[in-house]
């Protein structure tokens, strides 16, 4: 059975004080939401501790934005899966296009991070997607299929979420048309051995387009960037019709 998962990716925003303010405003706005919809907040590492305490007793789950493939070691600036699990993290974003573009992530390192997360009971949210140049060249399908082939080697698809994030739609205000997002997500699903993997759409998801996005039969949720920073906007997305 496919699960509906709405996740907020805060990226490099929010201090600990701002995190607590958000939680206080947000929790009350989703109390009546269908509990079958999972809600996750993926915060910067410095906010995870206070967020874990602030979410205690609520239905909102805690997510991180990256994880290293080693359990420990001389990897300055990285974070290990046991460290995340210890403070109550359940989900972790892996392979986001910003990590691939700015920090040298490759399909090989993405694969190692996916397996490390799963070893310690974390559910990875694997991000895949094409650039504007790749889409314009008609390479969308090949790019995504190749990403999946390399990223998912020896990965347990029973403990996995995938987010289709067209790079050209992230933070640009340009949203992939809902029907096209549905088509690509159907293509992704066809590559999987487990058809019940939750597949989200991400890329300029907003309160005014979430209803259309979630009406698509192949789309099981959303990975939300900028709109997840505001408690009212993110609550509207979680409370989609």
N, C-alpha and C positions, 0 to 999 in steps of 0.2 A: 504494500500500500504506500503510495507516494505521499510524503508529508509536505505541508505548506510551511515554508520558512521565510520570514522577513528579517533580514539582517541589516543593521546599520554599520557602516564602515566610517569611523570618525577620522581616519587618516591621522595627520599630525595636528590635531586640534584638541582643545580642552585640558585645562589644568585640573588638579584634583578638586579644587573648590568649584570650578565650573561643572565638573562631573556630578558632584553631589547636588548642585542646583538643578541640573537636568533631570536626574533621577527623581527628585521630589516632585517636579512638575509633570514628568512623563507617566509615572506609575498610575496615577489616578485617572489618566485619560484613556487607559486601555483595560480597565478593570472588567468591562462588560464585553470585551472582544471574545469571539469564539476561541476557546482554549485549544482547539485543534491546530490553530495557527501558532507555530513557534516564533518567538521574538528573541532576537539576539543583538547584543550591543558589542561591537568589536572596537575596543578602545586602545589608545597608546599604552605601552607597557607601564608607564608611571601612574596611570589611572586605574589599572586593573585591581589593585588592592582595595582601594576605597570603593570602587564599583562593585566588587564582590560583596563587601559588607552592605553597601547600599541596596543591593538587589536581593539580599537574604530574605527568604520568605515570599518572594514574588515569583511570578511565572516567567520572568525575563531571564534569559541565560547569558552567560559571559563568553565573549570571544576575544581572541588576540588577532594580531595582524600579520604575524610571521612566526616561524619557529625554525631552529637550526636542526640539522640532521644528526648531530652528535648529542649524547646524553649529558656530556660535560666536556670541558677541554679548553685549550688556549685559543678561544675564538672571541677576541675583544669586540664588544658591541652587539653580540648575538645573545639569543635566549634559548634555553633548552626546554623540551617538552615536559620533563619532570617539574621544572620550576613553574610552568603554567598550570599543570594539573594540581599542584600543591595549593594554589590559591583559588581553585574552583573554576578554572577555565574549561569549557566543554568543546568549543569550536575554535578553529584557527584558519584564517585566510592564507592561502598559499598560491603563489604564482600570479599575483595581481600585476597588471601591465606596468604599473609604476615601479614595481620591484624589478621586473624584467628590463624596463627601459633605463632606469636610473642607477640600478645597483647590480647589474650584471647577472641577474638570474637567468638560468638556462633551463631547458626542459629536463636536463639531467639533474640539476640541483633541485628543481621543483619535485622531481620524482623522489629524491632522497628525503626531502622535507615531508612529503606526503606519508611516506612509510614510517618516519620517525614519529609523526603525530599519532598515527594509528597504533604504534607499539605501546603508547602510553594512554590509550583510551580517548584521545581527542578526535573529534570529527573534523576532517579538513574540508574547507570550502575551496575547491580548485577553480581558479579563474582562467578562462580561455577566451580568445577573441582576436579579431583581425584589425589592422590599421586601415586608415582611409586609402592609402596607396594600394594596399593589397585588395581591398574591396573594389576599388575602381578598376583594377587589373583583372577582376573576375576570379580572384584566388581565395575567396572566403572559405569555401568548402575544403580545399586542399590544406590551407593553413590550419584550420581547426581540427581536421582529421589527423594531421601529422602531430599536432600538439597532444591530442588525446593518446595516440599510439605511444608516444615517448613518455608522457607524464604518468600514465597509468600502468606501467610495467610492474607487475607483482603487487599492485595496490588492491586492497579489499574493497570491492564496490558495494558491500553491505554496510560500510561505514564511511560514506562519502556524500558530499554535496558538490554539485558543479554549478558555477555561475558563468553564463555567457555574457561577456562584457566587451562589446565592440569598442575598440580603443578610441575610435573617432567620435564616440558618443559620451565618453567619460569626462565630466566637468566642462563640456562644451556648450551645453544647452540643447544639443542635437540628440534627439532620441530616435533609436531605430524604430521604424514603424512596427506596431504590435504584430501585424500579420507576418512581417519578415522575421521578427524575433522568434515568433512561434515556429516558423519554418526552420530556422537554423537550430533551434533547440530540439526540434524533431529529428534533425540530422544528427545532432549530438547523441540523442537517445538511441538512435539506430546503431551507433558504434559501441554501445555498452553491452556487457554480458548480463547486467542486472537492469531490467527496464523500469524498476521502481526507484532508481536513484532520483532524488530531488534535484531539479535543474531550475536555477533562478535566472532571471534577467537582471542585468545591471547596466547602467549608463543613462545618466540624467533622468532617473526615476523621480517623479514629483507627485504631489497630491492631485494635480489635475490630469495625470495620465495613468495613475495606478489602476483605476477601475478597468480601463480598456486592456492594459497589460495582463491583469489577472483574469480577465474573461477568456483568455486564449487557452485552449485545451492542453497544450504541451508545457505551459509555464507554471511552475510550482512555487513561485515566490519571487523575491527581489533582493538584490544586494544594493543598498542605497547609500550614496555618498553624501553630498552636501545637504540634502533634505533631511538627513538623519541627525543633523546637528541641532535642529530646532525641535523642541518637544511637541509643539502643536502640529508642525508639518509631519513629523515622523509618526505621530499618533494617527493622523488622518490616513497615512499610507498603511499602517497596521490595520486600521479599521475600514479597509477598502470594502466596497459593496459588491 
